[in-house]
């Protein structure tokens, strides 16, 4: 018959206490049990194992050889259980305090902000300060707990967790395409009005992957801006073609206010990293935030947070 694992664990705990206390009576006092109950636990173990663990007399008790080996192993089991309990207790501690976070304007608005409510619902004692800027901020000097960076990460010594790539799409308003026609290949963009993003380097070059590999095309147009939302509004007005994050224009594409161009070509997705300072103690509030973000925006998330 298979023993109940809970009962067996209790019996192991009583057996160890009986050995360390030197008698059933002393173990009973320590565990707030009766001496007969301590004896019952030990006998139950011996019956299950089919061996004698303790030699007992009215005056003294001593471990058998197998009992000594079993005792040493039981101590290891009890220590591991206590360690597991400690981990579980620590996980119940509430993350609390304030987190300072930085992200680019587009990513912070369209990818990060929509998922923050999910984090707060599980960690209501944490407040979030989200600062949006397309400039590269200094994680350490700026006093940020976490920074989201879009683009290639330099070898800076910072801790960087990869997130789902930032998908890009080229699109324009239907009115623009009716007037100017739709480009059929990246090279055709040289004949179109393209609205540039000033934070890219070089800002006058776009890249596309297609049947012939990666193609580089020089673009020009009547407007460049340092905020993607401004380019989106200009494109909606028929001013030209934009290359911007899919998350920024997804609703416009679904509504037909903007139309994708060059559907047979894909603009390279931009890498995204969640960056923290090295050597800094990970508080419960920060660790819980990092774990949540990797779950909802990480590489294995399918990018569900980056295309809403």
Beta strands, then each sheet from edge to edge (+ up, - down):
strand 1: 54-56
strand 2: 61-63
strand 3: 97-103
strand 4: 126-132
strand 5: 146-150
strand 6: 159-166
strand 7: 168-172
strand 8: 194-197
strand 9: 205-210
strand 10: 213-218
strand 11: 224-225
strand 12: 241-245
strand 13: 259-260
strand 14: 270-276
sheet 1: 1+ 2-
sheet 2: 4+ 3+ 5+ 14- 6+
sheet 3: 11+ 8+ 12+ 7- 13+
sheet 4: 9+ 10-
end
